[in-house]
Amino acid sequence: MVIRVGIYGYGNLGRGVESALRQNADMELVGIFTRRDPDSVHSVTGAPVYAASAADDFKDQIDIMILCGGSATDLPELTCRLARSFNVIDSFDTHASIPEHFASVNASAEASGHVALISGGWDPGVFSLMRLYGEVFLPDGKSDTFWGPGVSQGHSDAVRRIPGVLDARQYTLPVEESVEQVRAGKMPELTIRQKHRRLCYVVAEEGADKESIRQQIVTMPHYFDEYDTQVVFISAEEMKEKHSRLPHGGFVFRTGVTGERFSQKETMEFGLHLDSNPEFTGSVLCALARGVYRLVQRGESGCRTVFDLPPAYLSPLSGAELRAKLL
């Protein structure tokens, strides 16, 4: 079984998916689709690059199209449109808008007979599964998620969409005192602002109204308006020198009680420490592509999330191999 994959969008995440595909022997990259001039784009692995407008010409050559656009403006339209022609996966990460995005994509995928998986990646995605496991294993308890320290691709992209912004990096920073309270099993009631703060480094166009840019950032719904957010304007040279890497990570905690008198305190903790946010996200998307392919083989259609994929579907190993090696 060889799963034929396409990549739609070739920024940091697209390159991360391309690199990850080399580590999955049961997958092959058919092509990369970009809205830029294809002749100006040189892929990491030498894979062919095509114009985004040519994607529909590859309907019969691609099993799964992995969408590598931004959540702010790209994916709400892109996933619905491409689900009419392909089985697709996206990494839509605007948590508050996931139900609306799911409904729209589901209608498109069911009408075309394709499978679309949304919100894949590490959060939403891997962390979503950890939250689910925590709640079912410790039903009487409390869940907490902390992100960072690290660069958020989706939040950085949202800032770059603001007129007058040439480049941006947004760092999500957990409030350490709050992390330690949760790790100690204290189960504090924390507001959004008490759990994280945000730090934005921005390269502005010459002559741009920096105060207007700052206000648009700190008041942006779902991204910054509920957090203490610091905006720092820097030069393009400083951005390249100090902020070219894309680390990230975080923790999912579930603290609960068990026992006859609910007197035993139990804490589950799952953590990620990532040198490269897009490369790890690309690796997760490749595993999810395998799961989507298996749903397609079963004749399913419509929208799905990580909750709907059996864990074994993510692995290239057979059931017997998984039982012997991992169980």
Secondary structure as GFF3:
##gff-version 3
##sequence-region A 1 327
A	DSSP	beta_strand	3	8	.	.	.	ID=ss1
A	DSSP	alpha_helix	12	21	.	.	.	ID=ss2
A	DSSP	beta_strand	27	34	.	.	.	ID=ss3
A	DSSP	three_ten_helix	38	40	.	.	.	ID=ss4
A	DSSP	beta_strand	49	51	.	.	.	ID=ss5
A	DSSP	three_ten_helix	52	58	.	.	.	ID=ss6
A	DSSP	beta_strand	64	67	.	.	.	ID=ss7
A	DSSP	alpha_helix	75	82	.	.	.	ID=ss8
A	DSSP	beta_strand	88	89	.	.	.	ID=ss9
A	DSSP	three_ten_helix	95	97	.	.	.	ID=ss10
A	DSSP	alpha_helix	98	112	.	.	.	ID=ss11
A	DSSP	beta_strand	115	117	.	.	.	ID=ss12
A	DSSP	alpha_helix	126	137	.	.	.	ID=ss13
A	DSSP	beta_strand	141	147	.	.	.	ID=ss14
A	DSSP	beta_strand	150	151	.	.	.	ID=ss15
A	DSSP	alpha_helix	153	160	.	.	.	ID=ss16
A	DSSP	beta_strand	165	174	.	.	.	ID=ss17
A	DSSP	alpha_helix	176	183	.	.	.	ID=ss18
A	DSSP	alpha_helix	192	195	.	.	.	ID=ss19
A	DSSP	beta_strand	196	204	.	.	.	ID=ss20
A	DSSP	alpha_helix	210	218	.	.	.	ID=ss21
A	DSSP	beta_strand	228	233	.	.	.	ID=ss22
A	DSSP	alpha_helix	236	242	.	.	.	ID=ss23
A	DSSP	beta_strand	248	258	.	.	.	ID=ss24
A	DSSP	beta_strand	264	274	.	.	.	ID=ss25
A	DSSP	alpha_helix	277	297	.	.	.	ID=ss26
A	DSSP	beta_strand	302	304	.	.	.	ID=ss27
A	DSSP	three_ten_helix	306	308	.	.	.	ID=ss28
A	DSSP	three_ten_helix	311	314	.	.	.	ID=ss29
A	DSSP	alpha_helix	319	325	.	.	.	ID=ss30
###
